């Protein structure tokens, strides 16, 4: 049963998955190019700073992978108004788990591509003293961030368009509230507080912020 | 008589304008049950409630001995369902659709699926999105038949299909039913089609079941009578008078339900003259039944 579900999702996502895998493979190699030593001397601090600009692409790629796999998991069922899924002889929670499990397994493809790219980059790069390569950690972090993005987008896209409307509406209300607070010159940072709770440890999206780099001290 | 489907006191409401109220329905085991009704009568909603796709607000639904929607996985594993609209994944090929569907049914019969593929002239490599309406209809029927279900629920399965495809589909269905003694619940507004194949009929209109009876009773019980010197009012009739329309030369046309030959005595008793008794076919009976239901007579 899982194999059948996995096959459908593979078929629906194989092209974007290929593009994601290529991007995930290339990103560490592009990072490694930044590590080409300046003719004169190694400046570890300077190199790490130059890598930070590229670091933003890792969580972005993980979020994109999660979004694509989540949307593809439900797209066909949405088109058929979920009639096929609901008429299959298994509990609804089981079907949801099958779809989520298949999407999570497909996420392994770009994660492995990143790991391979990172391994190659780490092998071919000569690092200055004090810096180390972390290919496995980087790939695992990418996989975990991708999975978190997948579960979030999966939950939203599993719902009806009304559910998605509620989510967007809630975000809109927060933005409007923040603008209103600003107009009245109140010292209240609604969005900042919420974002802080979400993105700073132990917030659920903490994994997306901070330094993403193949090379670190 | 055992029933494959039993519905009691069902109440369901969707939005402000549509509800199913006090629905009671019995589908005898082994029967071919035709579910008739005009568009918007609630046929598809009833089917979705029956299969656990929707949850009723109150009432009890039992299918193949299992209470719905609580036992829907067990019941659905023994039920084949062809919905009104094509619901399969259009980016799969015919072969992929078969493999996907078969993975969910332990009773799946590959041998028969292959035979049906041949007799329906379906190409395994064709994308579902490129199939014609007729081919899609045949594929949907193939999928449910190869599951070897005990209950087949077909929601307008031949709607929009050409006569040749319709014949192929119905032949395959009838063959299966004759081999397996399966129960078939078939919804349609193609009255003549149901007349040929069904042995029970249920008529639904505006969220209510108007009639449920064996097909032969339905067909033989509704008659058109030509009556001269008809009494006004009709008084206490031994049959149900569905409608009466005046004609020329003082002869009225009556449409009645529950007619039996000895009832001619009624006309003698009221001084009328029964000129003619005409059998109505299912479609005419169906139309008259709905007309009576919609305009209740005092």
Interface residues (C-beta under 8 A of the other chain):
Chain A: X1 X3 X4 X5 X7 X8 X11 X12 X76 X79 X80 X81 X83 X84 X86 X87 X88 X89 X90 X91 X94
Chain B: X51 X52 X53 X72 X73 X74 X75 X76 X77 X79 X81 X83 X85 X86 X87 X88 X89 X90 X91 X92 X96 X99 X100 X103 X104 X105
